[in-house]
């Protein structure tokens, strides 16, 4: 495969000839390789997973549009466009991707030098910086017309639609497991109205449509290797139109939880308010006044809805027979669902506290 990767690299506009290739084994979706040329230039070559992204050409159109916009903005602000956002390396024919003989779609980025990623935030200080980076990403793109973007995964955070899918799965009960999760089904059904909260407010115009990242985990921020400060937001495959509440919510669901999402001792699962506070502080600062006060006040609701949605997705997959998420044992998805629902319940108990945290960072 290394030889093939080097061969495929030659179809892109490289600085020099590809001479070395190393596989990156940390990603879970796309196949990734690091390419080095005889002139010492480094690149990232990826095959887009067509099972996840059915229309990779639309994925690349989104990414190229957003990164081109960001580069101009960064340049005008005196920054370094090659380090502060992804650089799409065009194929030799001028396209943003290359189709190989098997019909697979490949793309290439410039390698961001002297940068690293972290998988988890070990301190509130780092999580605050991550929040600021994602907030700044949103601020930078506040002038970008989100309606021009494709939905690379249709209805990805349409929680209302996902609830309808859950009900359909429940009716079919393909796995015959529905009787094993009655409490979880009841928990979710009692919160059906919450599933429509964000979707309905986008439809009514109360929440504006914005460019959203939709995978706001810490390891999608490149950090400067020397200073540890955030450099660039990466992994833009799921950049789509949506609400910024989705991005804030997913970051909190993942980064402010006290435990891994498959922790089975639910006594250990709760929202760490210090981490919530840190991320909210950084995120709101990064937004720089570019969004509405309604959006900021609803940030805790974003965390609530996205956590509820994630638990629902795990429960739906459990009832379907584990057809989507990779599992390690038969009850894995059910354990994940219980875990996320415990987070939801904890958010309900701490609702006033979370709202107060956000309130103190609103600029009057």
C-alpha positions, 0 to 999 in steps of 0.5 A: 500500500505504501508503494501505491500511496507514493504512486498516487501522490504523483497525481498531485501538485507536489514540490518535488518527487514523492520518495517516502511514505508513512502510514498514520494509524490514529484515524478511524474513518479515512486512510491516511499517509504522510508523504515526503518529497526529495525536496523535504516537503511534507504532505498528508495523503488521504483516501476518503471513506465512501461508506461514510461520505457518499459524495466525496466531491461535495465534501471537498467542495465544502472544505476547499471553499471554507479553507480558501475563505479562511486563508484570505482572512488569516492573511489579512489579519497578519497570520500564517495561512499555511499553519492556521488552517488546512491547505488543500493541494490540488491534483495535477488536473486542477481538481481538489481530489483524484479518483484512482482506478478503483473509483476511490477518492484521494485528497492531499493537504500540506503538512502543518509543521511543528504542530501536534494534537492531544486526545484529551484535555488534562487541565481546565487551562487547555480545555479553555484554549480549545474552546477559544479555538473552536469559538474563533473558528466560528467567528472567522466563518460568521460571514460565510454563507452557510446555505452554500455548503452541502450536507455531507452527512444528511440529518447528522444533527437533526435530532428530531429526525433521529428520534423518528428513526429511533421510533421506526427501529423500535417498531421493527425491533430487528435484534429482538432486544427492545425488552432488555432496554425498557427503562432507556426507551422510557427515558428517551420517550419522556424527552421527545419534545427536547429533540425538536428544540434546536431544529425548530428554532433554526426553522423559525429563524430564532437560531441562525444557520451557521457553518458548523464543524460537527466534530469538536473534539480536542484532537481536531485542534492542531497545537503549536509544538513549542508553545502548546497554543492552538494553531488550526482546526482540522478534520473538516469533513463534517463542515456543514450548515447547522447551529453553533449549539451543535459544536459547543454541545459535542465538545462538552459531551465529550470533553466535560464528561467525568468518564469514558462514554462506555463507563458502566459504573454510572456513579462515575458519570457526571458533568464536570462543571469546572471543565464546562466553565473553562470551555464556555469561557474560552468559546464565548471569548473566541466568538468575539461578539459575532453571534446572537445573545440567544445563541450564547444563552442556549449553549447549555441546551446545545450540550443537553440536546447533543448528549441526548442525541448521542445516547439515542443513537447508541440505543437505536443501534443496539435495537437495530443489532449493532449495525453502525457503531463498532462494538466490543461486546454484545451490550456495548451500545446499551452501556454507551446509551445508559452512560449518555443518558446519565450525563443528560440526567446530570445536566438536568440537575445542574441546569441552573448552574450551567446557565449561570456559568454561561451568563457570567461570560455574556458581555453586557 
